[in-house]
C-alpha cells in the first residue's frame, strides 16, 4: 500500500467516477488497461486517484506550456545614453 492508505476515490480513464475502492483493486484496474494510477488530490479524504496514461498527460502539459509561451508578447526596453554635449535636434530625435 502507498503510504498506508487502504482505499481511494477512483476516476477511470474515461473520466467517470467509479467510487471508493481499495487501493489494490485500483492498481489492478490500472494494470488491466495498461495505464497508470495517478494521485490527483492527496489531501482529500480519501485521496482522489485517476487512471490515465501519465506519459501522454505530461506531454500534453508541456505542449500547452509551449503554445502559451509562443503567444506571449515580450516587452523589450531600449536604453539610450545621453552625453552632456548632445545637440537639441539629436535629443528631440531620440
Number of C-alpha atoms within 10 A of each C-alpha: 10 8 5 7 11 12 19 23 22 26 21 17 16 9 11 10 12 12 12 16 14 15 20 14 12 23 17 12 16 20 13 9 12 12 17 18 23 17 15 15 13 11 9 10 10 16 16 19 22 26 24 20 16 14 10 9 11 11 11 12 11 11 12 12 11 11 11 10 11 10 8 8 7 8 6 6 6 5 5 6 5 10 7 5 6 9 10 8 8 9 10 7 6 8
